[in-house]
Amino acid sequence: MSLLPEYSLFILRKSTILPRVAQLAEKLHQKAQAGERMPSCINIISGPSSTADIELIKVVGVHGPVKAVYLIIEDC
């Protein structure tokens, strides 16, 4: 079961991209401390999954897109 279609297009504002997951946790903690409403669920998607669990055969895209295109736009 996948959360995303086989081919996905993501449109992101440049200012929302963080270099590390730890910085996301810090940002979410700050928002919670400030009393901002938080989502009940957050999915962190970085690309297609990869596994070799069955007979050591590599399978890509079991959980997530096989192909992903990221369109990054400048902030206005």
PyMOL Python script that loads the backbone (N, CA, C, O; Angstrom):
from pymol import cmd

cmd.read_pdbstr("""\
ATOM      1  N   MET A   1       0.850  -1.175   0.000  1.00  0.00           N
ATOM      2  CA  MET A   1       0.000   0.000   0.000  1.00  0.00           C
ATOM      3  C   MET A   1       0.891   1.232   0.000  1.00  0.00           C
ATOM      4  O   MET A   1       1.863   1.305   0.751  1.00  0.00           O
ATOM      5  N   SER A   2       0.557   2.188  -0.837  1.00  0.00           N
ATOM      6  CA  SER A   2       1.367   3.392  -0.962  1.00  0.00           C
ATOM      7  C   SER A   2       0.552   4.614  -0.567  1.00  0.00           C
ATOM      8  O   SER A   2      -0.665   4.656  -0.747  1.00  0.00           O
ATOM      9  N   LEU A   3       1.244   5.599  -0.030  1.00  0.00           N
ATOM     10  CA  LEU A   3       0.578   6.848   0.330  1.00  0.00           C
ATOM     11  C   LEU A   3       0.485   7.800  -0.853  1.00  0.00           C
ATOM     12  O   LEU A   3      -0.311   8.739  -0.832  1.00  0.00           O
ATOM     13  N   LEU A   4       1.290   7.567  -1.884  1.00  0.00           N
ATOM     14  CA  LEU A   4       1.345   8.460  -3.036  1.00  0.00           C
ATOM     15  C   LEU A   4       1.245   7.664  -4.332  1.00  0.00           C
ATOM     16  O   LEU A   4       1.525   6.465  -4.352  1.00  0.00           O
ATOM     17  N   PRO A   5       0.842   8.334  -5.422  1.00  0.00           N
ATOM     18  CA  PRO A   5       0.804   7.645  -6.706  1.00  0.00           C
ATOM     19  C   PRO A   5       2.216   7.311  -7.203  1.00  0.00           C
ATOM     20  O   PRO A   5       3.210   7.819  -6.684  1.00  0.00           O
ATOM     21  N   GLU A   6       2.278   6.455  -8.210  1.00  0.00           N
ATOM     22  CA  GLU A   6       3.567   6.011  -8.760  1.00  0.00           C
ATOM     23  C   GLU A   6       4.418   7.186  -9.247  1.00  0.00           C
ATOM     24  O   GLU A   6       5.635   7.187  -9.060  1.00  0.00           O
ATOM     25  N   TYR A   7       3.790   8.178  -9.866  1.00  0.00           N
ATOM     26  CA  TYR A   7       4.486   9.380 -10.332  1.00  0.00           C
ATOM     27  C   TYR A   7       3.920  10.575  -9.581  1.00  0.00           C
ATOM     28  O   TYR A   7       2.704  10.766  -9.538  1.00  0.00           O
ATOM     29  N   SER A   8       4.797  11.380  -8.990  1.00  0.00           N
ATOM     30  CA  SER A   8       4.337  12.505  -8.167  1.00  0.00           C
ATOM     31  C   SER A   8       5.082  13.778  -8.522  1.00  0.00           C
ATOM     32  O   SER A   8       6.276  13.754  -8.821  1.00  0.00           O
ATOM     33  N   LEU A   9       4.361  14.887  -8.484  1.00  0.00           N
ATOM     34  CA  LEU A   9       4.935  16.217  -8.687  1.00  0.00           C
ATOM     35  C   LEU A   9       4.723  17.000  -7.406  1.00  0.00           C
ATOM     36  O   LEU A   9       3.596  17.138  -6.930  1.00  0.00           O
ATOM     37  N   PHE A  10       5.812  17.512  -6.848  1.00  0.00           N
ATOM     38  CA  PHE A  10       5.752  18.304  -5.624  1.00  0.00           C
ATOM     39  C   PHE A  10       6.142  19.735  -5.953  1.00  0.00           C
ATOM     40  O   PHE A  10       7.167  19.965  -6.594  1.00  0.00           O
ATOM     41  N   ILE A  11       5.336  20.699  -5.522  1.00  0.00           N
ATOM     42  CA  ILE A  11       5.636  22.117  -5.711  1.00  0.00           C
ATOM     43  C   ILE A  11       5.915  22.696  -4.335  1.00  0.00           C
ATOM     44  O   ILE A  11       5.050  22.691  -3.459  1.00  0.00           O
ATOM     45  N   LEU A  12       7.138  23.198  -4.153  1.00  0.00           N
ATOM     46  CA  LEU A  12       7.592  23.657  -2.841  1.00  0.00           C
ATOM     47  C   LEU A  12       8.092  25.090  -2.899  1.00  0.00           C
ATOM     48  O   LEU A  12       8.745  25.495  -3.860  1.00  0.00           O
ATOM     49  N   ARG A  13       7.775  25.855  -1.854  1.00  0.00           N
ATOM     50  CA  ARG A  13       8.393  27.170  -1.706  1.00  0.00           C
ATOM     51  C   ARG A  13       9.803  26.965  -1.151  1.00  0.00           C
ATOM     52  O   ARG A  13      10.007  26.172  -0.232  1.00  0.00           O
ATOM     53  N   LYS A  14      10.761  27.676  -1.709  1.00  0.00           N
ATOM     54  CA  LYS A  14      12.161  27.523  -1.308  1.00  0.00           C
ATOM     55  C   LYS A  14      12.347  27.726   0.196  1.00  0.00           C
ATOM     56  O   LYS A  14      13.159  27.038   0.815  1.00  0.00           O
ATOM     57  N   SER A  15      11.610  28.652   0.782  1.00  0.00           N
ATOM     58  CA  SER A  15      11.764  28.971   2.206  1.00  0.00           C
ATOM     59  C   SER A  15      11.285  27.847   3.128  1.00  0.00           C
ATOM     60  O   SER A  15      11.604  27.850   4.317  1.00  0.00           O
ATOM     61  N   THR A  16      10.526  26.890   2.596  1.00  0.00           N
ATOM     62  CA  THR A  16      10.006  25.816   3.441  1.00  0.00           C
ATOM     63  C   THR A  16      10.912  24.589   3.486  1.00  0.00           C
ATOM     64  O   THR A  16      10.648  23.651   4.237  1.00  0.00           O
ATOM     65  N   ILE A  17      11.969  24.591   2.692  1.00  0.00           N
ATOM     66  CA  ILE A  17      12.860  23.430   2.630  1.00  0.00           C
ATOM     67  C   ILE A  17      13.869  23.503   3.769  1.00  0.00           C
ATOM     68  O   ILE A  17      14.533  24.521   3.960  1.00  0.00           O
ATOM     69  N   LEU A  18      13.974  22.422   4.514  1.00  0.00           N
ATOM     70  CA  LEU A  18      14.916  22.334   5.628  1.00  0.00           C
ATOM     71  C   LEU A  18      15.961  21.268   5.310  1.00  0.00           C
ATOM     72  O   LEU A  18      15.641  20.252   4.693  1.00  0.00           O
ATOM     73  N   PRO A  19      17.217  21.494   5.731  1.00  0.00           N
ATOM     74  CA  PRO A  19      18.270  20.527   5.399  1.00  0.00           C
ATOM     75  C   PRO A  19      18.207  19.219   6.182  1.00  0.00           C
ATOM     76  O   PRO A  19      18.709  18.197   5.715  1.00  0.00           O
ATOM     77  N   ARG A  20      17.603  19.240   7.357  1.00  0.00           N
ATOM     78  CA  ARG A  20      17.595  18.040   8.199  1.00  0.00           C
ATOM     79  C   ARG A  20      16.254  17.880   8.924  1.00  0.00           C
ATOM     80  O   ARG A  20      15.569  18.860   9.214  1.00  0.00           O
ATOM     81  N   VAL A  21      15.901  16.635   9.205  1.00  0.00           N
ATOM     82  CA  VAL A  21      14.664  16.343   9.933  1.00  0.00           C
ATOM     83  C   VAL A  21      14.712  16.953  11.332  1.00  0.00           C
ATOM     84  O   VAL A  21      13.681  17.369  11.860  1.00  0.00           O
ATOM     85  N   ALA A  22      15.899  17.010  11.936  1.00  0.00           N
ATOM     86  CA  ALA A  22      16.032  17.594  13.279  1.00  0.00           C
ATOM     87  C   ALA A  22      15.556  19.045  13.296  1.00  0.00           C
ATOM     88  O   ALA A  22      14.976  19.492  14.286  1.00  0.00           O
ATOM     89  N   GLN A  23      15.794  19.780  12.221  1.00  0.00           N
ATOM     90  CA  GLN A  23      15.333  21.167  12.155  1.00  0.00           C
ATOM     91  C   GLN A  23      13.816  21.235  12.035  1.00  0.00           C
ATOM     92  O   GLN A  23      13.201  22.183  12.525  1.00  0.00           O
ATOM     93  N   LEU A  24      13.215  20.259  11.402  1.00  0.00           N
ATOM     94  CA  LEU A  24      11.755  20.207  11.342  1.00  0.00           C
ATOM     95  C   LEU A  24      11.186  19.985  12.735  1.00  0.00           C
ATOM     96  O   LEU A  24      10.218  20.637  13.125  1.00  0.00           O
ATOM     97  N   ALA A  25      11.779  19.074  13.480  1.00  0.00           N
ATOM     98  CA  ALA A  25      11.319  18.810  14.845  1.00  0.00           C
ATOM     99  C   ALA A  25      11.423  20.071  15.698  1.00  0.00           C
ATOM    100  O   ALA A  25      10.526  20.367  16.488  1.00  0.00           O
ATOM    101  N   GLU A  26      12.504  20.801  15.539  1.00  0.00           N
ATOM    102  CA  GLU A  26      12.685  22.050  16.294  1.00  0.00           C
ATOM    103  C   GLU A  26      11.624  23.074  15.913  1.00  0.00           C
ATOM    104  O   GLU A  26      11.052  23.739  16.777  1.00  0.00           O
ATOM    105  N   LYS A  27      11.366  23.195  14.619  1.00  0.00           N
ATOM    106  CA  LYS A  27      10.364  24.155  14.142  1.00  0.00           C
ATOM    107  C   LYS A  27       8.963  23.789  14.647  1.00  0.00           C
ATOM    108  O   LYS A  27       8.203  24.666  15.057  1.00  0.00           O
ATOM    109  N   LEU A  28       8.625  22.509  14.619  1.00  0.00           N
ATOM    110  CA  LEU A  28       7.320  22.070  15.120  1.00  0.00           C
ATOM    111  C   LEU A  28       7.203  22.296  16.622  1.00  0.00           C
ATOM    112  O   LEU A  28       6.142  22.683  17.111  1.00  0.00           O
ATOM    113  N   HIS A  29       8.284  22.057  17.353  1.00  0.00           N
ATOM    114  CA  HIS A  29       8.288  22.288  18.798  1.00  0.00           C
ATOM    115  C   HIS A  29       8.043  23.770  19.098  1.00  0.00           C
ATOM    116  O   HIS A  29       7.264  24.096  19.994  1.00  0.00           O
ATOM    117  N   GLN A  30       8.697  24.665  18.360  1.00  0.00           N
ATOM    118  CA  GLN A  30       8.519  26.105  18.560  1.00  0.00           C
ATOM    119  C   GLN A  30       7.073  26.508  18.302  1.00  0.00           C
ATOM    120  O   GLN A  30       6.503  27.296  19.057  1.00  0.00           O
ATOM    121  N   LYS A  31       6.477  25.974  17.241  1.00  0.00           N
ATOM    122  CA  LYS A  31       5.083  26.299  16.933  1.00  0.00           C
ATOM    123  C   LYS A  31       4.151  25.810  18.042  1.00  0.00           C
ATOM    124  O   LYS A  31       3.214  26.510  18.426  1.00  0.00           O
ATOM    125  N   ALA A  32       4.412  24.613  18.550  1.00  0.00           N
ATOM    126  CA  ALA A  32       3.582  24.072  19.634  1.00  0.00           C
ATOM    127  C   ALA A  32       3.727  24.915  20.893  1.00  0.00           C
ATOM    128  O   ALA A  32       2.739  25.175  21.579  1.00  0.00           O
ATOM    129  N   GLN A  33       4.948  25.344  21.205  1.00  0.00           N
ATOM    130  CA  GLN A  33       5.185  26.179  22.381  1.00  0.00           C
ATOM    131  C   GLN A  33       4.487  27.526  22.251  1.00  0.00           C
ATOM    132  O   GLN A  33       4.070  28.111  23.250  1.00  0.00           O
ATOM    133  N   ALA A  34       4.360  28.019  21.018  1.00  0.00           N
ATOM    134  CA  ALA A  34       3.702  29.300  20.773  1.00  0.00           C
ATOM    135  C   ALA A  34       2.178  29.165  20.763  1.00  0.00           C
ATOM    136  O   ALA A  34       1.468  30.157  20.599  1.00  0.00           O
ATOM    137  N   GLY A  35       1.677  27.941  20.938  1.00  0.00           N
ATOM    138  CA  GLY A  35       0.236  27.729  20.981  1.00  0.00           C
ATOM    139  C   GLY A  35      -0.415  27.597  19.619  1.00  0.00           C
ATOM    140  O   GLY A  35      -1.641  27.631  19.518  1.00  0.00           O
ATOM    141  N   GLU A  36       0.378  27.448  18.570  1.00  0.00           N
ATOM    142  CA  GLU A  36      -0.195  27.293  17.233  1.00  0.00           C
ATOM    143  C   GLU A  36      -0.815  25.905  17.096  1.00  0.00           C
ATOM    144  O   GLU A  36      -0.348  24.940  17.700  1.00  0.00           O
ATOM    145  N   ARG A  37      -1.863  25.824  16.303  1.00  0.00           N
ATOM    146  CA  ARG A  37      -2.503  24.527  16.062  1.00  0.00           C
ATOM    147  C   ARG A  37      -1.554  23.639  15.274  1.00  0.00           C
ATOM    148  O   ARG A  37      -0.903  24.077  14.326  1.00  0.00           O
ATOM    149  N   MET A  38      -1.494  22.394  15.687  1.00  0.00           N
ATOM    150  CA  MET A  38      -0.610  21.435  15.037  1.00  0.00           C
ATOM    151  C   MET A  38      -1.444  20.398  14.291  1.00  0.00           C
ATOM    152  O   MET A  38      -2.539  20.045  14.729  1.00  0.00           O
ATOM    153  N   PRO A  39      -0.924  19.911  13.167  1.00  0.00           N
ATOM    154  CA  PRO A  39      -1.654  18.854  12.462  1.00  0.00           C
ATOM    155  C   PRO A  39      -1.658  17.570  13.283  1.00  0.00           C
ATOM    156  O   PRO A  39      -0.750  17.333  14.079  1.00  0.00           O
ATOM    157  N   SER A  40      -2.668  16.753  13.090  1.00  0.00           N
ATOM    158  CA  SER A  40      -2.743  15.485  13.820  1.00  0.00           C
ATOM    159  C   SER A  40      -1.830  14.427  13.217  1.00  0.00           C
ATOM    160  O   SER A  40      -1.536  13.416  13.856  1.00  0.00           O
ATOM    161  N   CYS A  41      -1.382  14.660  11.985  1.00  0.00           N
ATOM    162  CA  CYS A  41      -0.513  13.696  11.314  1.00  0.00           C
ATOM    163  C   CYS A  41       0.455  14.437  10.397  1.00  0.00           C
ATOM    164  O   CYS A  41       0.060  15.369   9.696  1.00  0.00           O
ATOM    165  N   ILE A  42       1.703  14.029  10.403  1.00  0.00           N
ATOM    166  CA  ILE A  42       2.710  14.615   9.517  1.00  0.00           C
ATOM    167  C   ILE A  42       3.415  13.473   8.800  1.00  0.00           C
ATOM    168  O   ILE A  42       3.921  12.556   9.445  1.00  0.00           O
ATOM    169  N   ASN A  43       3.451  13.519   7.469  1.00  0.00           N
ATOM    170  CA  ASN A  43       4.174  12.529   6.672  1.00  0.00           C
ATOM    171  C   ASN A  43       5.420  13.181   6.101  1.00  0.00           C
ATOM    172  O   ASN A  43       5.340  14.232   5.466  1.00  0.00           O
ATOM    173  N   ILE A  44       6.561  12.568   6.320  1.00  0.00           N
ATOM    174  CA  ILE A  44       7.819  13.063   5.765  1.00  0.00           C
ATOM    175  C   ILE A  44       8.154  12.169   4.580  1.00  0.00           C
ATOM    176  O   ILE A  44       8.443  10.984   4.743  1.00  0.00           O
ATOM    177  N   ILE A  45       8.113  12.748   3.393  1.00  0.00           N
ATOM    178  CA  ILE A  45       8.322  11.975   2.171  1.00  0.00           C
ATOM    179  C   ILE A  45       9.526  12.547   1.441  1.00  0.00           C
ATOM    180  O   ILE A  45       9.533  13.715   1.054  1.00  0.00           O
ATOM    181  N   SER A  46      10.547  11.713   1.256  1.00  0.00           N
ATOM    182  CA  SER A  46      11.770  12.191   0.619  1.00  0.00           C
ATOM    183  C   SER A  46      12.019  11.540  -0.733  1.00  0.00           C
ATOM    184  O   SER A  46      12.933  11.947  -1.451  1.00  0.00           O
ATOM    185  N   GLY A  47      11.238  10.555  -1.087  1.00  0.00           N
ATOM    186  CA  GLY A  47      11.426   9.876  -2.362  1.00  0.00           C
ATOM    187  C   GLY A  47      10.964   8.435  -2.266  1.00  0.00           C
ATOM    188  O   GLY A  47      10.341   8.042  -1.279  1.00  0.00           O
ATOM    189  N   PRO A  48      11.267   7.649  -3.284  1.00  0.00           N
ATOM    190  CA  PRO A  48      10.785   6.272  -3.289  1.00  0.00           C
ATOM    191  C   PRO A  48      11.468   5.419  -2.229  1.00  0.00           C
ATOM    192  O   PRO A  48      12.633   5.633  -1.892  1.00  0.00           O
ATOM    193  N   SER A  49      10.729   4.459  -1.716  1.00  0.00           N
ATOM    194  CA  SER A  49      11.316   3.519  -0.765  1.00  0.00           C
ATOM    195  C   SER A  49      12.162   2.507  -1.530  1.00  0.00           C
ATOM    196  O   SER A  49      12.046   2.373  -2.749  1.00  0.00           O
ATOM    197  N   SER A  50      12.994   1.816  -0.813  1.00  0.00           N
ATOM    198  CA  SER A  50      13.834   0.788  -1.408  1.00  0.00           C
ATOM    199  C   SER A  50      13.988  -0.333  -0.391  1.00  0.00           C
ATOM    200  O   SER A  50      14.288  -0.083   0.777  1.00  0.00           O
ATOM    201  N   THR A  51      13.784  -1.560  -0.833  1.00  0.00           N
ATOM    202  CA  THR A  51      13.928  -2.694   0.075  1.00  0.00           C
ATOM    203  C   THR A  51      14.498  -3.890  -0.674  1.00  0.00           C
ATOM    204  O   THR A  51      14.330  -4.010  -1.888  1.00  0.00           O
ATOM    205  N   ALA A  52      15.159  -4.756   0.040  1.00  0.00           N
ATOM    206  CA  ALA A  52      15.657  -6.018  -0.517  1.00  0.00           C
ATOM    207  C   ALA A  52      15.328  -7.144   0.457  1.00  0.00           C
ATOM    208  O   ALA A  52      16.106  -8.086   0.610  1.00  0.00           O
ATOM    209  N   ASP A  53      14.184  -7.048   1.109  1.00  0.00           N
ATOM    210  CA  ASP A  53      13.791  -8.021   2.129  1.00  0.00           C
ATOM    211  C   ASP A  53      13.513  -9.416   1.575  1.00  0.00           C
ATOM    212  O   ASP A  53      13.830 -10.415   2.220  1.00  0.00           O
ATOM    213  N   ILE A  54      12.930  -9.484   0.398  1.00  0.00           N
ATOM    214  CA  ILE A  54      12.518 -10.773  -0.142  1.00  0.00           C
ATOM    215  C   ILE A  54      13.580 -11.282  -1.113  1.00  0.00           C
ATOM    216  O   ILE A  54      13.797 -10.692  -2.171  1.00  0.00           O
ATOM    217  N   GLU A  55      14.229 -12.362  -0.753  1.00  0.00           N
ATOM    218  CA  GLU A  55      15.247 -13.019  -1.576  1.00  0.00           C
ATOM    219  C   GLU A  55      16.369 -12.079  -2.002  1.00  0.00           C
ATOM    220  O   GLU A  55      17.006 -12.303  -3.031  1.00  0.00           O
ATOM    221  N   LEU A  56      16.612 -11.041  -1.230  1.00  0.00           N
ATOM    222  CA  LEU A  56      17.671 -10.062  -1.502  1.00  0.00           C
ATOM    223  C   LEU A  56      17.556  -9.425  -2.881  1.00  0.00           C
ATOM    224  O   LEU A  56      18.561  -9.046  -3.483  1.00  0.00           O
ATOM    225  N   ILE A  57      16.325  -9.309  -3.380  1.00  0.00           N
ATOM    226  CA  ILE A  57      16.080  -8.642  -4.659  1.00  0.00           C
ATOM    227  C   ILE A  57      15.608  -7.230  -4.357  1.00  0.00           C
ATOM    228  O   ILE A  57      14.627  -7.029  -3.641  1.00  0.00           O
ATOM    229  N   LYS A  58      16.323  -6.245  -4.917  1.00  0.00           N
ATOM    230  CA  LYS A  58      15.985  -4.844  -4.643  1.00  0.00           C
ATOM    231  C   LYS A  58      14.690  -4.463  -5.357  1.00  0.00           C
ATOM    232  O   LYS A  58      14.528  -4.696  -6.555  1.00  0.00           O
ATOM    233  N   VAL A  59      13.777  -3.875  -4.595  1.00  0.00           N
ATOM    234  CA  VAL A  59      12.509  -3.384  -5.124  1.00  0.00           C
ATOM    235  C   VAL A  59      12.389  -1.916  -4.730  1.00  0.00           C
ATOM    236  O   VAL A  59      12.556  -1.560  -3.564  1.00  0.00           O
ATOM    237  N   VAL A  60      12.097  -1.065  -5.717  1.00  0.00           N
ATOM    238  CA  VAL A  60      11.985   0.377  -5.481  1.00  0.00           C
ATOM    239  C   VAL A  60      10.529   0.801  -5.606  1.00  0.00           C
ATOM    240  O   VAL A  60       9.806   0.327  -6.483  1.00  0.00           O
ATOM    241  N   GLY A  61      10.107   1.696  -4.722  1.00  0.00           N
ATOM    242  CA  GLY A  61       8.789   2.304  -4.860  1.00  0.00           C
ATOM    243  C   GLY A  61       7.644   1.538  -4.243  1.00  0.00           C
ATOM    244  O   GLY A  61       6.495   1.741  -4.637  1.00  0.00           O
ATOM    245  N   VAL A  62       7.912   0.668  -3.292  1.00  0.00           N
ATOM    246  CA  VAL A  62       6.833  -0.068  -2.643  1.00  0.00           C
ATOM    247  C   VAL A  62       5.959   0.890  -1.833  1.00  0.00           C
ATOM    248  O   VAL A  62       4.733   0.786  -1.862  1.00  0.00           O
ATOM    249  N   HIS A  63       6.574   1.805  -1.124  1.00  0.00           N
ATOM    250  CA  HIS A  63       5.861   2.791  -0.309  1.00  0.00           C
ATOM    251  C   HIS A  63       6.270   4.180  -0.762  1.00  0.00           C
ATOM    252  O   HIS A  63       7.189   4.772  -0.197  1.00  0.00           O
ATOM    253  N   GLY A  64       5.607   4.699  -1.763  1.00  0.00           N
ATOM    254  CA  GLY A  64       5.926   6.035  -2.250  1.00  0.00           C
ATOM    255  C   GLY A  64       6.102   6.031  -3.756  1.00  0.00           C
ATOM    256  O   GLY A  64       5.983   4.989  -4.401  1.00  0.00           O
ATOM    257  N   PRO A  65       6.385   7.199  -4.315  1.00  0.00           N
ATOM    258  CA  PRO A  65       6.487   7.301  -5.765  1.00  0.00           C
ATOM    259  C   PRO A  65       7.741   6.615  -6.309  1.00  0.00           C
ATOM    260  O   PRO A  65       8.789   6.608  -5.664  1.00  0.00           O
ATOM    261  N   VAL A  66       7.615   6.040  -7.508  1.00  0.00           N
ATOM    262  CA  VAL A  66       8.775   5.497  -8.212  1.00  0.00           C
ATOM    263  C   VAL A  66       9.541   6.656  -8.832  1.00  0.00           C
ATOM    264  O   VAL A  66      10.772   6.673  -8.824  1.00  0.00           O
ATOM    265  N   LYS A  67       8.811   7.615  -9.364  1.00  0.00           N
ATOM    266  CA  LYS A  67       9.413   8.821  -9.943  1.00  0.00           C
ATOM    267  C   LYS A  67       8.813  10.036  -9.252  1.00  0.00           C
ATOM    268  O   LYS A  67       7.598  10.134  -9.085  1.00  0.00           O
ATOM    269  N   ALA A  68       9.677  10.954  -8.855  1.00  0.00           N
ATOM    270  CA  ALA A  68       9.213  12.182  -8.204  1.00  0.00           C
ATOM    271  C   ALA A  68       9.895  13.378  -8.854  1.00  0.00           C
ATOM    272  O   ALA A  68      11.099  13.358  -9.110  1.00  0.00           O
ATOM    273  N   VAL A  69       9.115  14.411  -9.116  1.00  0.00           N
ATOM    274  CA  VAL A  69       9.635  15.662  -9.661  1.00  0.00           C
ATOM    275  C   VAL A  69       9.355  16.741  -8.629  1.00  0.00           C
ATOM    276  O   VAL A  69       8.237  16.864  -8.130  1.00  0.00           O
ATOM    277  N   TYR A  70      10.377  17.519  -8.315  1.00  0.00           N
ATOM    278  CA  TYR A  70      10.257  18.592  -7.327  1.00  0.00           C
ATOM    279  C   TYR A  70      10.421  19.924  -8.042  1.00  0.00           C
ATOM    280  O   TYR A  70      11.469  20.191  -8.631  1.00  0.00           O
ATOM    281  N   LEU A  71       9.398  20.755  -7.995  1.00  0.00           N
ATOM    282  CA  LEU A  71       9.440  22.094  -8.572  1.00  0.00           C
ATOM    283  C   LEU A  71       9.576  23.068  -7.413  1.00  0.00           C
ATOM    284  O   LEU A  71       8.663  23.212  -6.600  1.00  0.00           O
ATOM    285  N   ILE A  72      10.726  23.738  -7.342  1.00  0.00           N
ATOM    286  CA  ILE A  72      11.000  24.660  -6.234  1.00  0.00           C
ATOM    287  C   ILE A  72      10.830  26.082  -6.744  1.00  0.00           C
ATOM    288  O   ILE A  72      11.476  26.493  -7.707  1.00  0.00           O
ATOM    289  N   ILE A  73       9.943  26.831  -6.078  1.00  0.00           N
ATOM    290  CA  ILE A  73       9.672  28.199  -6.507  1.00  0.00           C
ATOM    291  C   ILE A  73      10.248  29.183  -5.489  1.00  0.00           C
ATOM    292  O   ILE A  73      10.281  28.907  -4.290  1.00  0.00           O
ATOM    293  N   GLU A  74      10.695  30.323  -5.983  1.00  0.00           N
ATOM    294  CA  GLU A  74      11.212  31.394  -5.132  1.00  0.00           C
ATOM    295  C   GLU A  74      10.054  32.035  -4.380  1.00  0.00           C
ATOM    296  O   GLU A  74       8.931  32.100  -4.881  1.00  0.00           O
ATOM    297  N   ASP A  75      10.341  32.502  -3.184  1.00  0.00           N
ATOM    298  CA  ASP A  75       9.332  33.211  -2.407  1.00  0.00           C
ATOM    299  C   ASP A  75       9.141  34.613  -2.982  1.00  0.00           C
ATOM    300  O   ASP A  75      10.090  35.237  -3.457  1.00  0.00           O
ATOM    301  N   CYS A  76       7.905  35.094  -2.930  1.00  0.00           N
ATOM    302  CA  CYS A  76       7.608  36.440  -3.446  1.00  0.00           C
ATOM    303  C   CYS A  76       7.927  37.497  -2.416  1.00  0.00           C
ATOM    304  O   CYS A  76       7.741  38.686  -2.674  1.00  0.00           O
TER     305      CYS A  76
END
""", "prot")
cmd.dss("prot")
cmd.show_as("cartoon", "prot")
cmd.util.cbc("prot")
cmd.orient("prot")
